[in-house]
Amino acid sequence: MIRRMIRVPRSQFRETLGQRTLSDRGQVADLLGCALRRHGCDPITNGPARWGFGVIAHPLKVAGPGRRYGIEAIHLGSSDPVIARAIAALTPADLVLDDAMPGWELDLRFAELRDEPDLPAGVEVLNGYCISPIRVTRPLGNGHHEDLTELGDDYQDLLNRTMSRRFGRSFQLQLLPDRVYVRSRSGRISAGFAIKTRPNGAVVVKRGIALPFTLVGPANDIRDAWYSGLGRTTALGFGLLGMQS
Protein backbone atom coordinates (compact mmCIF):
# COMPACT_ATOMS: atom_id res chain seq x y z
CA MET A 1 0.00 0.00 0.00
CA ILE A 2 1.34 3.38 -0.92
CA ARG A 3 0.48 7.02 -1.49
CA ARG A 4 2.96 9.36 -3.23
CA MET A 5 2.87 12.91 -4.53
CA ILE A 6 4.47 14.31 -7.69
CA ARG A 7 5.04 17.98 -6.90
CA VAL A 8 6.11 20.86 -9.13
CA PRO A 9 8.34 23.20 -7.07
CA ARG A 10 7.05 26.77 -6.94
CA SER A 11 10.42 27.97 -8.15
CA GLN A 12 9.81 26.13 -11.46
CA PHE A 13 6.22 27.24 -12.12
CA ARG A 14 7.11 29.74 -14.82
CA GLU A 15 10.01 27.85 -16.41
CA THR A 16 8.17 24.52 -16.77
CA LEU A 17 4.69 25.64 -17.77
CA GLY A 18 4.90 24.34 -21.34
CA GLN A 19 5.93 20.88 -20.10
CA ARG A 20 3.14 20.52 -17.54
CA THR A 21 0.15 21.88 -19.46
CA LEU A 22 -2.84 19.62 -20.11
CA SER A 23 -6.34 19.75 -21.57
CA ASP A 24 -7.69 16.55 -20.01
CA ARG A 25 -6.88 13.99 -17.32
CA GLY A 26 -6.35 11.28 -19.92
CA GLN A 27 -2.94 12.80 -20.60
CA VAL A 28 -1.92 12.26 -16.98
CA ALA A 29 -3.31 8.70 -17.06
CA ASP A 30 -1.14 7.96 -20.10
CA LEU A 31 1.92 9.49 -18.46
CA LEU A 32 1.49 7.47 -15.26
CA GLY A 33 0.69 4.27 -17.16
CA CYS A 34 3.87 4.70 -19.19
CA ALA A 35 5.88 5.32 -16.00
CA LEU A 36 4.49 2.23 -14.26
CA ARG A 37 5.20 0.01 -17.26
CA ARG A 38 8.87 1.02 -16.96
CA HIS A 39 8.79 -0.87 -13.65
CA GLY A 40 7.07 -4.00 -14.93
CA CYS A 41 3.46 -3.11 -14.13
CA ASP A 42 0.73 -2.42 -16.68
CA PRO A 43 -2.27 -1.20 -14.64
CA ILE A 44 -4.56 -1.46 -17.69
CA THR A 45 -4.19 -5.26 -17.80
CA ASN A 46 -4.53 -5.65 -14.03
CA GLY A 47 -8.33 -5.99 -14.16
CA PRO A 48 -10.58 -3.28 -12.68
CA ALA A 49 -8.59 -0.28 -11.51
CA ARG A 50 -7.04 -0.86 -8.10
CA TRP A 51 -5.12 2.37 -8.16
CA GLY A 52 -5.97 6.02 -8.52
CA PHE A 53 -4.65 9.52 -8.91
CA GLY A 54 -5.82 13.08 -8.49
CA VAL A 55 -4.47 16.21 -10.15
CA ILE A 56 -4.09 19.63 -8.57
CA ALA A 57 -4.03 22.14 -11.45
CA HIS A 58 -4.87 25.76 -12.17
CA PRO A 59 -6.66 27.12 -15.27
CA LEU A 60 -4.57 29.02 -17.80
CA LYS A 61 -5.48 31.93 -20.03
CA VAL A 62 -4.83 30.69 -23.56
CA ALA A 63 -5.81 31.90 -27.01
CA GLY A 64 -8.17 29.80 -29.12
CA PRO A 65 -10.80 27.20 -28.24
CA GLY A 66 -10.61 24.77 -25.33
CA ARG A 67 -9.23 25.00 -21.84
CA ARG A 68 -5.69 24.35 -20.64
CA TYR A 69 -4.45 23.71 -17.11
CA GLY A 70 -1.06 23.91 -15.46
CA ILE A 71 -0.22 20.94 -13.20
CA GLU A 72 0.84 21.81 -9.65
CA ALA A 73 0.81 18.31 -8.15
CA ILE A 74 -0.38 14.75 -8.75
CA HIS A 75 -1.35 12.46 -5.87
CA LEU A 76 -1.37 8.74 -6.66
CA GLY A 77 -1.65 5.49 -4.76
CA SER A 78 -2.67 1.86 -4.66
CA SER A 79 -3.49 -0.90 -2.19
CA ASP A 80 -2.65 -3.56 -4.80
CA PRO A 81 0.79 -5.03 -3.97
CA VAL A 82 2.01 -5.21 -7.59
CA ILE A 83 0.95 -1.67 -8.47
CA ALA A 84 2.17 -0.33 -5.11
CA ARG A 85 5.67 -1.74 -5.73
CA ALA A 86 5.79 -0.05 -9.14
CA ILE A 87 4.61 3.27 -7.66
CA ALA A 88 7.29 2.99 -4.96
CA ALA A 89 9.95 2.49 -7.64
CA LEU A 90 9.02 5.59 -9.66
CA THR A 91 11.66 8.29 -10.06
CA PRO A 92 11.39 11.72 -11.72
CA ALA A 93 13.20 10.29 -14.76
CA ASP A 94 10.15 8.05 -15.42
CA LEU A 95 7.69 10.94 -15.72
CA VAL A 96 7.67 11.49 -19.47
CA LEU A 97 5.55 9.96 -22.23
CA ASP A 98 7.17 7.74 -24.83
CA ASP A 99 6.41 8.87 -28.41
CA ALA A 100 3.79 11.39 -27.33
CA MET A 101 1.40 12.73 -29.96
CA PRO A 102 1.66 16.47 -30.70
CA GLY A 103 -0.15 18.37 -27.96
CA TRP A 104 0.33 15.53 -25.47
CA GLU A 105 3.97 16.16 -24.61
CA LEU A 106 3.73 16.07 -20.82
CA ASP A 107 7.18 15.98 -19.26
CA LEU A 108 7.44 16.07 -15.46
CA ARG A 109 11.03 14.92 -15.06
CA PHE A 110 11.77 18.18 -13.23
CA ALA A 111 9.18 17.39 -10.52
CA GLU A 112 9.78 16.07 -7.01
CA LEU A 113 8.44 12.71 -5.79
CA ARG A 114 7.45 12.48 -2.13
CA ASP A 115 5.99 9.66 -0.05
CA GLU A 116 2.78 10.54 1.76
CA PRO A 117 2.06 9.34 5.33
CA ASP A 118 0.50 5.91 5.69
CA LEU A 119 -3.07 5.55 6.87
CA PRO A 120 -3.01 4.43 10.54
CA ALA A 121 -3.89 0.75 10.93
CA GLY A 122 -7.45 -0.15 11.84
CA VAL A 123 -9.07 3.16 10.83
CA GLU A 124 -12.86 2.75 10.51
CA VAL A 125 -13.80 6.44 10.34
CA LEU A 126 -12.10 8.84 7.93
CA ASN A 127 -12.81 12.57 7.89
CA GLY A 128 -11.85 13.60 4.40
CA TYR A 129 -12.32 15.75 1.34
CA CYS A 130 -12.12 15.15 -2.39
CA ILE A 131 -8.80 15.77 -4.10
CA SER A 132 -10.76 14.79 -7.21
CA PRO A 133 -14.53 14.18 -7.60
CA ILE A 134 -16.00 10.82 -6.57
CA ARG A 135 -17.65 9.23 -9.60
CA VAL A 136 -20.53 6.76 -9.16
CA THR A 137 -22.96 5.84 -11.92
CA ARG A 138 -26.44 4.38 -12.22
CA PRO A 139 -26.98 1.84 -15.04
CA LEU A 140 -29.60 2.88 -17.59
CA GLY A 141 -29.53 -0.23 -19.78
CA ASN A 142 -27.94 -0.99 -23.15
CA GLY A 143 -24.50 -0.33 -21.69
CA HIS A 144 -25.29 3.30 -20.80
CA HIS A 145 -24.72 4.86 -17.38
CA GLU A 146 -25.81 8.07 -15.66
CA ASP A 147 -23.28 10.05 -13.62
CA LEU A 148 -24.63 10.67 -10.11
CA THR A 149 -24.16 14.29 -9.05
CA GLU A 150 -26.12 14.24 -5.79
CA LEU A 151 -26.52 11.91 -2.82
CA GLY A 152 -29.78 10.14 -3.65
CA ASP A 153 -31.38 7.22 -1.82
CA ASP A 154 -29.46 4.60 -3.81
CA TYR A 155 -26.07 6.32 -3.72
CA GLN A 156 -24.54 4.24 -0.90
CA ASP A 157 -25.63 0.97 -2.49
CA LEU A 158 -24.25 1.94 -5.91
CA LEU A 159 -20.99 3.15 -4.33
CA ASN A 160 -20.47 -0.19 -2.59
CA ARG A 161 -21.34 -2.14 -5.74
CA THR A 162 -18.72 -0.12 -7.63
CA MET A 163 -16.05 -0.86 -5.03
CA SER A 164 -17.07 -4.54 -4.94
CA ARG A 165 -16.58 -4.84 -8.72
CA ARG A 166 -13.14 -3.26 -8.46
CA PHE A 167 -11.84 -5.41 -5.60
CA GLY A 168 -13.81 -8.66 -5.95
CA ARG A 169 -15.31 -8.63 -2.46
CA SER A 170 -18.20 -7.00 -0.64
CA PHE A 171 -17.93 -3.43 0.69
CA GLN A 172 -19.92 -1.80 3.49
CA LEU A 173 -18.98 1.86 3.27
CA GLN A 174 -21.11 4.86 4.21
CA LEU A 175 -20.28 8.27 2.75
CA LEU A 176 -21.70 10.87 5.14
CA PRO A 177 -21.68 14.42 3.75
CA ASP A 178 -20.69 17.52 5.67
CA ARG A 179 -24.23 18.90 5.98
CA VAL A 180 -23.10 22.46 6.68
CA TYR A 181 -21.05 22.47 3.47
CA VAL A 182 -23.91 21.01 1.43
CA ARG A 183 -26.36 23.59 2.77
CA SER A 184 -23.92 26.40 2.05
CA ARG A 185 -23.80 25.20 -1.57
CA SER A 186 -27.61 24.85 -1.76
CA GLY A 187 -27.05 21.16 -2.45
CA ARG A 188 -24.80 21.77 -5.46
CA ILE A 189 -21.93 19.29 -5.00
CA SER A 190 -21.45 18.29 -8.63
CA ALA A 191 -17.97 18.54 -10.15
CA GLY A 192 -16.32 17.14 -13.24
CA PHE A 193 -13.49 17.38 -15.71
CA ALA A 194 -12.45 16.28 -19.18
CA ILE A 195 -11.01 12.78 -19.45
CA LYS A 196 -10.43 12.80 -23.21
CA THR A 197 -10.03 15.23 -26.11
CA ARG A 198 -11.37 14.13 -29.50
CA PRO A 199 -9.50 14.87 -32.76
CA ASN A 200 -11.95 17.69 -33.52
CA GLY A 201 -11.09 19.37 -30.20
CA ALA A 202 -14.27 18.36 -28.37
CA VAL A 203 -13.73 17.11 -24.83
CA VAL A 204 -15.41 14.18 -23.08
CA VAL A 205 -16.47 15.27 -19.59
CA LYS A 206 -17.46 12.93 -16.76
CA ARG A 207 -18.94 14.14 -13.48
CA GLY A 208 -19.09 13.18 -9.85
CA ILE A 209 -19.44 14.84 -6.46
CA ALA A 210 -16.90 16.84 -4.46
CA LEU A 211 -17.42 17.75 -0.80
CA PRO A 212 -16.04 17.28 2.70
CA PHE A 213 -17.30 14.02 4.20
CA THR A 214 -16.98 11.31 6.80
CA LEU A 215 -16.35 7.83 5.43
CA VAL A 216 -17.39 5.01 7.76
CA GLY A 217 -16.84 1.28 7.30
CA PRO A 218 -14.62 -1.73 7.98
CA ALA A 219 -10.91 -0.96 8.14
CA ASN A 220 -10.15 -2.94 4.95
CA ASP A 221 -12.79 -0.97 3.03
CA ILE A 222 -11.44 2.37 4.26
CA ARG A 223 -7.91 1.24 3.39
CA ASP A 224 -8.74 0.39 -0.22
CA ALA A 225 -10.69 3.62 -0.68
CA TRP A 226 -7.84 5.70 0.75
CA TYR A 227 -5.00 4.14 -1.21
CA SER A 228 -6.74 3.27 -4.50
CA GLY A 229 -9.52 5.85 -4.74
CA LEU A 230 -13.24 5.79 -4.06
CA GLY A 231 -15.85 5.08 -6.73
CA ARG A 232 -15.12 4.38 -10.39
CA THR A 233 -12.79 5.78 -13.09
CA THR A 234 -10.03 6.26 -10.51
CA ALA A 235 -7.41 5.41 -13.16
CA LEU A 236 -8.58 8.49 -15.07
CA GLY A 237 -8.25 10.85 -12.12
CA PHE A 238 -11.48 10.46 -10.15
CA GLY A 239 -12.05 9.57 -6.51
CA LEU A 240 -8.75 10.29 -4.79
CA LEU A 241 -9.30 11.36 -1.20
CA GLY A 242 -7.57 13.76 1.15
CA MET A 243 -7.67 13.64 4.94
CA GLN A 244 -8.83 16.55 7.06
CA SER A 245 -6.48 17.43 9.89
Residue, then its C-alpha position, 0 to 999 in steps of 0.5 A: m500500500i502506498r500514497r505518493m505525490i508528484r510535486v512541481p516546485r514553486s520555483q519552477f512554475r514559470e520555467t516549466l509551464g509548457q511541459r506541464t500543461l494539459s487539456d484533459r486527465g487522460q494525458v496524466a493517465d497515459l503518463l502514469g501508465c507509461a511510467l508504471r510500465r517502466h517498472g514491470c506493471d501495466p495497470i490497464t491489464n490488471g483488471p478493474a482499476r485498483w489504483g488512482f490519482g488526483v491532479i491539482a491544477h490551475p486554469l490558464k489563459v490561452a488563445g483559441p478554443g478549449r481550456r488548458y491547465g497547469i499541473e501543480a501536483i499529482h497524488l497517486g496510490s494503490s493498495d494492490p501489492v504489484i501496483a504499489r511496488a511499481i509506484a514505490a519504484l518511480t523516479p522523476a526520470d520516469l515521468v515522461l511519455d514515450d512517443a507522445m502525440p503532438g499536444w500531449e507532450l507532458d514531461l514532469r522529469f523536473a518534478e519532485l516525488r514524495d511519499e505521503p504518510d500511511l493511513p493508521a492501521g485499523v481506521e474505521v472512520l475517515n474525515g476527508y475531502c475530495i482531491s478529485p470528484i468521486r464518480v458513481t454511476r447508475p446503469l440505464g440499460n444498453g450499456h449506458h450509465e448516468d453520472l450521479t451528481e447528488l446523494g440520492d437514496d441509492y447512492q450508498d448501495l451503488l458506491n459499494r457495488t462499484m467498489s465490490r466490482r473493483f476489488g472482488r469482495s463486498f464493501q460496506l462503506q457509508l459516505l456521510p456528507d458535511r451537511v453544513y457544506v452542502r447547505s452552504r452550496s444549496g445542495r450543489i456538489s457536482a464537479g467534473f473534468a475532461i477525461k479525453t479530447r477528440p481529434n476535432g477538439a471536443v472534450v469528453v467530460k465525466r462528473g461526480i461529487a466533491l465535498p467534505f465528508t466522513l467515510v465510515g466502514p470496515a478498516n479494509d474498506i477504508r484502506d482500499a478507498w484511501y489508497s486506490g480511490l473511491g468510486r469508479t474511473t479512478a485510473l482516469g483521475f477520479g475519486l482520490l481522497g484527502m484527509q482533514s487534519 
